[in-house]
Amino acid sequence: MRHTVTFACALLLLSACGGSSNKSVDDQGVNIAYTDSGKGDTTLLFVHGWDLNKGYWSNQEAYFDKAYRVVAIDLPGFGESGTNRTDWGTDDYARDIDSVISQLNLQHVVLVGHSMSGDIVLDAALHARDRVIAVVGVDNFKSIPPETPEAKADDARTFVVMKQGYKKAVEQFFLGDLFYHTPDSIQRRILLDAVNADSAIAIKSLESQHYDETPALQSWGKPIYLINSDYRPTDTAAFTKANIPYQITYIKDVGHFPMVEKPADFNAALEGYLAKLH
């Protein structure tokens, strides 16, 4: 069975405000916090990336809630959602999303997943084909071949470092790999959330994200829509080689967080994809 709020606007938009109401769903004892604009035939369901929370979609909620039902969730273990479980893998999170879709009776759903949640929303879409009409990845699916032994070994070393000193390792990771022309205020916000996350869950959620993207994308069968930063290349040749349909829009001169770094550009890119669905 699939698993299926709030700060004030003054807290630098750390949670979503505006027209959406803050709610939570309890499924099998796991609380999932979410915001929901509550109107619209098509639903945009936003899922944040590692160590973040639903507040990172506040610009999108404010922009799209006039034409769509907009839902943003906190993945369990992050934000205001529950921490009372032991499994944090891709399928576990996909089950959370499927449960939210089912319990809120969402229809014509566009799943939007940032960073590690690209795999999560793709897996959720495969489970809920009758309700999900599109999958949008945000700065992810940049390289889809199977993980190499060398990459696995590098990840293992990273997890060891994180367990030895989580806050320092996370700061170095974000500052060294994920920020590019990212405004200082946004860097501070992200680092504050990241270093204050539950370190055991944060590390376990990364360790548990094993997912073979190529067959999943092939099974989805529809185009995967990507909104990626151009600070690191996306291997589009891999999509072509694997006969995976895709469309990609690049947001220029941003780091790993285009939805907050250049929200107007991001919203325009997403709006362009949504227009293709009608």
Secondary structure, DSSP 8 states (H G I E B T S, - for coil): --------TTTTTSS--TT-EEEEEEETTEEEEEEE----SSEEEEE--TT--GGGGHHHHHHHTTTSEEEEE--TTSTTS----S--SHHHHHHHHHHHHHHTT--SEEEEEETTHHHHHHHHHHH-TTTEEEEEEES--S--S---HHHHHHHHHHHHHHHH-HHHHHHHHIIIII-SS--HHHHHHHHHHHHTS-HHHHHHHHHT----HHHHHHHH-S-EEEEEESSS---HHHHHHTT--EEEEEETT--S-HHHHSHHHHHHHHHHHHHHT-
